[in-house]
Amino acid sequence: MIQRLNTPTAAAFFIVSLASLAMAQSGPIIHDAEYDILFEQHAEDWAEQDARVDQRLNELREANGGKPPNIVYILIDDVSFGQMGIPIMNDVSGIATPRINQLAAEGAALTRMYTEVSCTPTRTALLTGRLPVRAGVTDVKGVIVGEGLSAEEVTVAEVLKQSGYNTSHVGKWHQGDINEAFPHNQGFDKAFFPVHQQVQLSLMTPEGARSGNLVGWHSTGQSQGYVIDAFFKPFGLVTGLEAEAGGNAIEVGLEPGEEWTQSHYIEMNERYQRQTLEELDRLASEEEPFFLQYWPLWPINFVQDGEYVSRNGGFQAEKLQVLDGMLGEVFDKVDDLGIGGHTIVILMSDNGLMYQFEGKSGFSQLIYRGGKTQHLEGGVRVDAYIRWPDVIAPGSRMADIVHVSDLFTTFARLGGGKEFIPRDRVIDGIDQTALLLEGDGNGRRDFVYIYEGPVLRSVVKQEYKLHLPAPGAPAATAGVYNLLRDPREMFPFVENSLWSSASFQDMVKRHLKRIAEYPHLPLGTDVPYEGIDNLRPESIKARELFFSRNK
C-alpha cells in the first residue's frame, strides 16, 4: 500500500489559493533588478504614458458595457519562429497556415517574443509571471513523479478570477501529476486536460513503436529476452481529465485495461477542439468577461495516421496544417458570437521545434539556430500574434522584446486585476499594456535571462546576447553575439565583448543578488494522481510501485 500524505481536497486548494491572493496585494510589484534600472531612467515618461493608457482602458470598458476585454490565449507546441503566420515562409516550408496568417494580418505580430526552452517552463512562466526556476520548475516530466506547480504560486487565472472573470482551460497542461497542480485547483472554473504530454499520448503507443520513432518501450518493438525487472518501463499513466473548481477530476476516454493508441490521441485532439468551441459558446453567453486558454496537443505527433494534406508531408507538419483549419473555427466562432471587437486573441508557440526529429517531422530550424531545450534563439524565439480589433490596427508589427511572463502582468492590468498580483516574491513579467495600446517602440523590456533547467545559460540585452561560460571557465571566454548581424549565434566576435562583457557580468550579479533576496519557492510535492475519482486499477498499481521504489 502507498503511504497517504495529509492531502487537502480540491475545494481546500481552491480556498487556500484565493486566500493567498487576498494577503498579497499591498506595496509595489517586485521585479528583477534590471527592470528597476530601466524604471529609474523612464519613470516620469512612463507615468505620463500610464495615465493615457488608463484613460484609454476606461474608454474601452465603457464602450463594452463596463467590462474589460475577454481573453483567448492559444499556445501551440514546439513550432519554431517563421513556421506559421508568414505566407512566404509557408511557401518555403511547404506547410500552409492560411488561418493563422489571416489572424496575423488582422492584428499585430510580436516579432521578438521570447519563451522558455521547453513546454513546462514556458507554461509556468505564463501562469505565474515568474521565471520557472523561481517556482522550482526546472525541467519536463513525462511520467509519474509526484511533483507539480505549487498551490503557493499565484496564477494568472487566479488573478483574473479575483477580477471578476470566468476562466476555462482546454488542452495540454503539463504542470504536474499532483492534485494541487491541476488547473481546476489553480484558478480555472473548468478544465479539460491530459495529466502528462504528447510523448505519452502519441509516442508511447503501438503505432509509435512501429513508426521507428520510439525504441525499447513497447513490447512489440523487440524481444523481451533477459528482462528481469518487469516494471522498469512506465505503465498505467493517467490520460485525459475533466474537472470543475472545488471538485475532483474524472478520467475520460480510456477504460480500465484498455491500451492507449494513436486513435485515442486523435479523438482527444478532436474532443478538445469541440470543447473549446463549446466553452466559447458558454462563456460568451454569461455576463462576466472570460479568460479561455486553448493549448492544443497537435502539431506534436509522431506517426503518419491519415491522408497527406501538406506539400511538406512530415508527421508534425501535417498536423500543423490540420490545426490551422481547427484554429480557424475558433477565430470564426469568436466573430460569429459577436464578441470579436472586445476579445483579445493571442496565438504563439511555447518554444522551438523538437530538433531531435528535425527533417522527419517536417519542421526545421529556419532563421534561428537551435530548438527545444536549448538557450539558443531557435529554442526560445517564437511566432506570436495578437488580434484586438477595438485597439490594434491590422497588419501591425511590434519589434520590442516581450517575454511570455509579461503576459501575466499585462493580462492582469487589462483585466483590472493588477492589485491581485502578489507582492511577496519576484514577478518577472513586465506590464506591456502600453505596447499594445500605443504600438511599436513602447515596450518596457530590453533584456531576458535564459535558463536551461536550473542553470542560467545566456542573457539578452538589446540586440546583444551573452553565452555564459562553463562553470569554472574564465569570464573572458564568454561569447557575445550581435543578434541582428548573427541571428544563428555562430560568431562571438571580440568586438562585441570588449565593451559589453563587464556590463553583462553586472547584469548577472544583480540577477543573482535579487534571487538571494527572494529565494526560489519549492516545487509542489504530493501523492500523484490524488483527486481523481475513477482512477484505473493499473494507475493505482503504477502509483503504488512509484512509492515503493522512491521511499
URSUL-V342570 format. One record per residue. N is the residue number from 0. SS is DSSP state (hx for helix, st for strand, lp for the rest). OMEGA is omega as a letter, one per 20 degrees, with the letter a starting at -180 (* if undefined). NEAR is the number of other C-alpha atoms within 8 Angstrom. Layout:
BEGIN
n = <N	N>
ss = <SS	SS>
omega = <OMEGA	OMEGA>
near = <NEAR	NEAR>
END
This chain:
BEGIN
n = <0	1	2	3	4	5	6	7	8	9	10	11	12	13	14	15	16	17	18	19	20	21	22	23	24	25	26	27	28	29	30	31	32	33	34	35	36	37	38	39	40	41	42	43	44	45	46	47	48	49	50	51	52	53	54	55	56	57	58	59	60	61	62	63	64	65	66	67	68	69	70	71	72	73	74	75	76	77	78	79	80	81	82	83	84	85	86	87	88	89	90	91	92	93	94	95	96	97	98	99	100	101	102	103	104	105	106	107	108	109	110	111	112	113	114	115	116	117	118	119	120	121	122	123	124	125	126	127	128	129	130	131	132	133	134	135	136	137	138	139	140	141	142	143	144	145	146	147	148	149	150	151	152	153	154	155	156	157	158	159	160	161	162	163	164	165	166	167	168	169	170	171	172	173	174	175	176	177	178	179	180	181	182	183	184	185	186	187	188	189	190	191	192	193	194	195	196	197	198	199	200	201	202	203	204	205	206	207	208	209	210	211	212	213	214	215	216	217	218	219	220	221	222	223	224	225	226	227	228	229	230	231	232	233	234	235	236	237	238	239	240	241	242	243	244	245	246	247	248	249	250	251	252	253	254	255	256	257	258	259	260	261	262	263	264	265	266	267	268	269	270	271	272	273	274	275	276	277	278	279	280	281	282	283	284	285	286	287	288	289	290	291	292	293	294	295	296	297	298	299	300	301	302	303	304	305	306	307	308	309	310	311	312	313	314	315	316	317	318	319	320	321	322	323	324	325	326	327	328	329	330	331	332	333	334	335	336	337	338	339	340	341	342	343	344	345	346	347	348	349	350	351	352	353	354	355	356	357	358	359	360	361	362	363	364	365	366	367	368	369	370	371	372	373	374	375	376	377	378	379	380	381	382	383	384	385	386	387	388	389	390	391	392	393	394	395	396	397	398	399	400	401	402	403	404	405	406	407	408	409	410	411	412	413	414	415	416	417	418	419	420	421	422	423	424	425	426	427	428	429	430	431	432	433	434	435	436	437	438	439	440	441	442	443	444	445	446	447	448	449	450	451	452	453	454	455	456	457	458	459	460	461	462	463	464	465	466	467	468	469	470	471	472	473	474	475	476	477	478	479	480	481	482	483	484	485	486	487	488	489	490	491	492	493	494	495	496	497	498	499	500	501	502	503	504	505	506	507	508	509	510	511	512	513	514	515	516	517	518	519	520	521	522	523	524	525	526	527	528	529	530	531	532	533	534	535	536	537	538	539	540	541	542	543	544	545	546	547	548	549	550>
ss = <lp	lp	lp	lp	lp	lp	lp	lp	lp	hx	hx	hx	hx	hx	hx	hx	hx	hx	hx	hx	hx	hx	lp	lp	lp	lp	lp	lp	lp	st	lp	lp	hx	hx	hx	hx	hx	hx	hx	hx	hx	hx	hx	hx	hx	hx	hx	hx	hx	hx	hx	hx	hx	hx	hx	hx	hx	hx	hx	hx	hx	hx	hx	lp	lp	lp	lp	lp	lp	st	st	st	st	st	st	st	lp	lp	lp	lp	lp	lp	lp	lp	lp	lp	hx	hx	hx	hx	hx	hx	hx	lp	lp	lp	lp	hx	hx	hx	hx	hx	hx	hx	hx	hx	lp	st	st	st	lp	lp	st	st	lp	lp	lp	lp	hx	hx	hx	hx	hx	hx	hx	hx	hx	hx	lp	lp	lp	hx	hx	hx	hx	lp	lp	lp	lp	lp	lp	lp	lp	lp	lp	lp	st	st	lp	lp	lp	lp	lp	lp	lp	hx	hx	hx	hx	hx	hx	hx	lp	lp	lp	st	st	st	st	st	st	lp	lp	lp	lp	st	lp	st	hx	hx	hx	lp	hx	hx	hx	lp	lp	lp	lp	st	st	st	st	st	lp	lp	lp	hx	hx	hx	hx	hx	hx	lp	lp	hx	hx	hx	hx	hx	hx	lp	lp	lp	lp	lp	lp	lp	lp	lp	lp	lp	lp	lp	lp	lp	lp	lp	lp	lp	lp	lp	lp	lp	lp	lp	lp	lp	lp	st	st	st	st	st	lp	lp	lp	lp	st	st	st	st	lp	lp	lp	lp	lp	lp	lp	lp	lp	hx	hx	hx	hx	hx	hx	hx	hx	hx	hx	hx	hx	hx	hx	hx	hx	hx	hx	hx	hx	hx	hx	hx	lp	lp	lp	lp	lp	st	st	st	st	st	st	lp	lp	lp	lp	lp	lp	lp	lp	lp	lp	lp	lp	lp	lp	lp	lp	lp	lp	lp	lp	lp	hx	hx	hx	hx	hx	hx	hx	hx	hx	hx	hx	hx	hx	hx	hx	hx	hx	hx	hx	hx	lp	lp	lp	hx	hx	hx	st	st	st	st	st	st	st	lp	lp	lp	lp	lp	hx	hx	hx	lp	lp	lp	lp	lp	lp	lp	lp	lp	lp	lp	lp	lp	lp	lp	lp	lp	lp	lp	hx	hx	hx	hx	st	st	lp	st	st	st	st	lp	lp	lp	lp	lp	lp	lp	lp	st	st	st	lp	lp	lp	st	st	lp	lp	hx	hx	hx	hx	hx	hx	hx	hx	hx	lp	lp	lp	hx	hx	hx	lp	lp	lp	lp	lp	st	lp	lp	lp	lp	lp	lp	hx	hx	hx	hx	hx	hx	lp	lp	lp	lp	lp	lp	lp	lp	st	st	st	st	st	st	lp	lp	st	st	st	st	st	st	st	lp	lp	st	st	st	st	lp	lp	lp	lp	lp	lp	lp	hx	hx	hx	lp	st	st	st	st	lp	lp	lp	lp	lp	lp	lp	lp	lp	lp	lp	hx	hx	hx	hx	hx	hx	hx	hx	hx	hx	hx	hx	hx	hx	hx	hx	hx	hx	hx	hx	hx	hx	hx	hx	lp	lp	lp	lp	lp	lp	st	st	lp	lp	st	lp	lp	lp	st	lp	lp	lp	lp	hx	hx	hx	hx	hx	hx	hx	hx	hx	hx	hx	hx	hx	lp	lp>
omega = <r	r	a	r	r	a	r	r	r	r	r	r	a	a	a	a	r	r	a	r	a	a	a	a	a	r	a	r	a	r	r	a	a	r	r	r	r	a	r	a	a	a	a	r	a	r	r	r	r	r	r	a	r	r	r	r	r	r	r	r	r	r	a	r	r	a	r	a	r	r	r	a	a	a	a	a	r	r	a	r	r	a	a	r	a	a	a	r	r	r	a	a	a	r	a	r	a	a	r	r	a	r	r	a	a	a	a	r	r	a	r	r	r	r	r	a	r	a	a	r	r	a	r	r	r	a	a	a	a	r	a	r	r	r	a	a	a	a	a	r	a	a	a	a	a	a	r	r	a	r	r	r	r	a	r	r	r	r	a	r	r	a	r	a	r	a	a	r	r	r	a	r	r	r	r	a	r	a	a	a	a	a	a	r	r	r	a	r	r	a	r	a	r	r	a	a	a	r	r	a	a	a	r	a	r	a	r	r	a	a	a	r	r	a	r	a	a	a	a	a	a	r	r	r	r	r	r	r	a	a	r	a	a	r	r	a	r	a	a	r	r	a	r	a	r	a	r	r	r	r	a	r	r	a	r	r	a	r	r	a	r	r	r	a	r	a	r	r	r	r	r	r	r	a	r	r	r	r	r	r	a	a	a	a	a	a	a	r	a	r	a	r	r	a	a	r	r	k	r	a	a	r	r	a	a	r	r	a	a	r	a	r	r	a	r	r	r	a	r	r	r	a	r	r	r	r	r	r	r	r	r	r	r	a	a	r	r	a	a	a	a	r	r	r	r	r	r	r	a	r	a	a	r	a	r	r	a	a	r	a	a	r	r	a	r	a	a	a	r	a	a	a	a	a	r	a	r	r	a	r	a	r	r	a	r	r	r	a	r	a	a	a	r	r	a	r	r	a	r	r	r	r	a	r	r	a	r	a	r	r	a	a	r	a	a	a	a	r	a	r	a	a	a	a	r	r	a	a	a	r	a	a	r	r	a	a	a	r	a	r	a	r	a	r	r	a	r	r	a	r	r	a	a	a	r	a	a	r	r	r	a	r	a	a	r	r	a	r	r	r	r	r	r	a	a	a	a	r	r	a	r	a	r	a	a	a	r	r	a	a	r	a	a	r	r	a	a	a	a	a	r	r	r	r	r	r	r	r	r	r	a	r	r	r	r	r	a	a	r	r	a	r	r	r	a	r	r	r	r	r	r	a	a	a	a	a	a	r	r	r	r	r	r	r	r	a	a	a	a	r	*>
near = <3	7	5	6	6	4	7	7	7	14	11	9	13	14	8	9	15	10	8	10	14	8	6	11	11	6	5	5	9	9	11	11	9	10	9	9	8	9	8	7	6	8	8	6	7	8	8	8	9	9	8	8	11	8	8	8	10	8	8	10	12	9	7	10	6	7	9	12	13	10	11	12	11	12	12	14	14	14	14	19	13	11	14	14	15	9	11	6	10	14	9	6	9	9	14	10	14	9	11	12	12	9	12	14	10	11	16	16	13	14	10	11	13	12	12	15	18	14	13	11	15	15	12	16	14	14	12	13	18	14	11	12	10	10	15	10	13	10	8	8	8	8	8	10	9	11	12	13	14	12	13	6	8	15	11	14	12	14	16	16	12	10	9	8	12	13	14	13	14	15	12	11	12	11	12	14	15	16	12	13	15	13	10	14	17	15	16	17	10	12	14	13	12	13	15	14	10	10	8	11	13	15	14	12	13	10	10	15	16	9	9	7	9	11	8	7	9	10	8	7	10	6	6	6	4	4	6	4	5	6	6	5	6	8	8	10	9	11	11	12	13	12	12	12	13	11	8	10	11	11	14	8	7	10	6	7	6	6	5	9	11	13	6	10	11	8	8	10	11	8	8	12	10	8	10	11	10	8	9	11	9	8	10	10	6	7	5	8	13	13	14	12	11	12	13	15	11	12	14	11	11	12	9	5	5	4	4	6	8	11	6	10	10	11	13	14	15	16	12	12	13	9	10	12	10	9	10	10	8	10	8	8	10	12	9	7	9	7	10	11	8	11	13	12	11	12	11	11	14	17	21	20	15	9	10	4	7	12	8	8	11	13	15	9	14	9	9	12	13	13	18	15	8	11	14	11	13	21	19	17	15	18	16	12	13	14	13	13	13	7	7	13	9	9	10	10	9	13	9	13	11	12	11	15	16	15	14	14	15	13	10	14	11	11	12	9	13	10	7	11	14	10	12	6	7	11	12	11	15	13	11	13	10	13	13	9	9	7	10	10	8	9	11	9	9	9	10	9	8	12	12	12	8	7	6	9	10	12	14	13	9	6	8	10	12	13	10	11	11	5	4	5	7	7	7	5	7	11	12	15	14	12	11	6	5	10	11	10	12	6	6	10	9	8	6	11	11	7	8	9	12	7	8	10	8	8	9	9	8	10	11	8	8	10	9	7	6	8	7	9	7	7	11	12	9	10	10	12	11	7	9	10	8	6	11	10	7	10	12	10	9	12	12	10	8	10	10	8	6	5	4>
END
